[in-house]
Amino acid sequence: MFEQADALKRSRYDRFLDYLSQLSLLVAGIALVVLTLTFGWLVFGRYVLNSTPTWVEQLSLLLVVLIAFLGASVGIHKNTHLGVSFFYDRSPFWLQQLFQLISQLSLAIFGCVMMVNSYQLMLFKWGSDIPLLGVPEGIRAIPIMLCGGLVLLYSIGHLIHLFHRVKAALMR
């Protein structure tokens, strides 16, 4: 019932979060295709050309991190992340909302800490290069920083919806 009301009045912020989620999935999907192509090149180079491309491993590590962290942030947005709902499902409405509040606040704080610390890591590692790729080592922290920022934004969106649900329930 509440989801129907939420779907009818999508705010500009909700549409922005949906756009970010779709963009994240698109980037992760492209990264997955590039990952597949680079491994295809690795196999072709090793067994056909008899010359193994050594840069594939380092690039694949970057792509896997990008795919995993963008996918994780989308899971937060769509509420498909892992959770145990045994007590939540059997609790009264007010306790469910309290559980949601604690969960979303924890995720927002975690996302903020993740974003700030990975930004500092990126700055710290920017001076050295990734072997065989010739790009700054700090690039490895960018997907983690993006994920932290997205988790923070998505959690804020969930908190806004939570407050609207509680407000609607109190007005009845």
matplotlib code that plots the C-alpha trace (Angstrom):
import matplotlib.pyplot as plt

x = [0.0, 2.8, 4.8, 1.9, 1.7, 5.4, 5.3, 2.6, 4.5, 8.2, 10.2, 12.9, 15.4, 13.9, 14.2, 17.9, 18.6, 17.0, 19.1, 22.3, 21.3, 20.7, 24.0, 25.8, 24.4, 25.3, 28.9, 29.1, 27.7, 30.2, 33.0, 31.8, 31.9, 35.4, 36.5, 35.2, 36.9, 40.2, 40.2, 39.4, 42.4, 44.4, 43.5, 44.0, 47.4, 48.6, 47.4, 47.4, 50.1, 52.2, 52.6, 50.7, 49.5, 50.7, 48.5, 45.2, 45.5, 45.9, 43.1, 40.8, 41.4, 40.4, 37.3, 36.2, 36.4, 34.4, 31.7, 31.4, 31.2, 28.8, 26.6, 26.7, 25.5, 22.6, 21.7, 21.3, 19.2, 16.9, 16.8, 18.1, 21.1, 21.4, 19.3, 17.7, 14.0, 12.8, 12.3, 11.4, 8.5, 7.0, 7.4, 4.7, 4.8, 6.5, 9.3, 9.8, 10.2, 12.7, 14.7, 14.6, 15.8, 18.7, 19.6, 19.5, 21.4, 24.0, 24.3, 24.5, 27.3, 29.1, 28.8, 30.1, 33.1, 33.8, 33.7, 36.0, 38.5, 38.8, 39.2, 42.1, 43.5, 43.2, 45.2, 47.8, 48.3, 48.1, 51.8, 52.7, 51.7, 50.0, 52.6, 52.0, 49.2, 51.0, 48.1, 48.0, 47.6, 44.9, 42.5, 41.9, 40.1, 37.8, 35.1, 35.1, 34.8, 31.9, 30.2, 30.4, 28.9, 26.1, 25.3, 25.1, 22.7, 20.6, 20.3, 19.2, 16.5, 15.4, 15.3, 13.1, 10.7, 10.7, 9.8, 7.0, 5.6, 5.8, 4.1, 1.4, 0.8, 0.6, -1.9, -4.4]
y = [0.0, 2.5, 1.5, 2.4, 5.8, 6.2, 5.2, 7.7, 10.7, 10.2, 13.2, 14.8, 13.2, 9.8, 10.2, 11.3, 8.2, 6.0, 7.7, 7.1, 3.5, 2.9, 4.7, 2.5, -0.6, 0.6, 1.3, -2.1, -3.8, -2.1, -3.0, -6.7, -6.7, -5.2, -7.7, -10.6, -9.1, -8.7, -12.3, -13.3, -11.4, -13.1, -16.6, -15.6, -14.1, -17.0, -19.9, -18.5, -15.8, -17.5, -14.1, -13.6, -10.0, -9.3, -6.2, -8.2, -9.3, -5.7, -4.4, -7.2, -6.4, -2.8, -3.9, -6.5, -3.9, -1.4, -4.0, -5.3, -1.9, -0.3, -3.5, -3.3, 0.3, -0.5, -3.3, -0.7, 1.4, -1.4, -2.9, -6.3, -6.5, -9.3, -9.1, -11.2, -10.4, -13.0, -10.5, -7.6, -9.5, -10.4, -7.0, -4.3, -1.4, 1.1, -1.4, -2.2, 1.5, 1.7, -1.2, 0.6, 3.8, 2.1, 0.2, 3.2, 5.4, 2.8, 2.5, 6.2, 6.5, 3.5, 5.1, 8.4, 6.8, 4.6, 7.6, 9.8, 7.1, 5.8, 9.4, 9.8, 6.4, 7.6, 10.8, 8.8, 6.3, 8.7, 9.2, 5.6, 3.7, 0.4, -2.0, -2.8, -0.3, 3.0, 4.6, 6.0, 3.4, 5.7, 4.7, 1.5, 3.5, 5.5, 2.7, 2.4, 6.1, 6.2, 3.3, 5.1, 8.2, 6.3, 4.3, 7.6, 9.1, 6.0, 5.7, 9.3, 8.5, 5.5, 7.7, 10.3, 7.5, 6.2, 9.6, 9.9, 6.5, 7.2, 10.6, 9.0, 6.4, 9.0, 11.1, 8.2]
z = [0.0, 0.9, -2.1, -4.4, -2.8, -3.1, -6.8, -7.6, -6.2, -7.2, -6.2, -8.3, -5.8, -6.4, -10.1, -9.7, -7.6, -10.2, -12.9, -10.8, -10.3, -14.0, -14.9, -12.4, -13.9, -17.4, -16.4, -14.6, -17.6, -19.9, -17.5, -17.6, -21.4, -21.4, -18.8, -21.0, -24.1, -22.3, -21.1, -24.6, -25.8, -23.0, -24.2, -27.9, -27.1, -25.0, -27.2, -30.7, -30.7, -28.1, -26.4, -23.2, -22.6, -19.1, -18.5, -18.5, -14.9, -13.6, -15.8, -14.7, -11.1, -11.7, -13.6, -11.0, -8.2, -10.4, -11.1, -7.5, -5.9, -8.4, -8.1, -4.3, -4.3, -6.7, -4.3, -1.5, -3.8, -4.7, -1.2, -2.5, -0.2, 2.2, 5.3, 8.0, 8.2, 10.8, 13.6, 11.3, 9.7, 13.0, 14.6, 14.9, 12.5, 14.8, 15.6, 11.9, 11.2, 14.1, 12.5, 9.2, 10.8, 12.5, 9.3, 7.0, 9.4, 9.7, 6.0, 5.5, 8.1, 6.6, 3.1, 4.3, 6.1, 3.1, 0.7, 2.9, 3.7, 0.1, -1.1, 1.3, 0.1, -3.5, -2.8, -0.9, -3.7, -6.6, -6.8, -7.7, -10.9, -11.4, -12.9, -16.6, -17.0, -16.3, -14.6, -11.0, -8.2, -6.7, -9.5, -7.5, -4.8, -7.1, -7.4, -3.6, -3.2, -5.7, -3.9, -0.6, -2.0, -3.7, -0.6, 1.3, -1.3, -1.5, 2.2, 2.4, -0.1, 2.0, 5.1, 3.3, 2.4, 5.9, 7.3, 4.8, 5.8, 9.5, 8.9, 6.9, 9.5, 12.3, 10.4, 10.2]

ax = plt.figure().add_subplot(projection="3d")
ax.plot(x, y, z, "-o")
ax.set_aspect("equal")
plt.show()
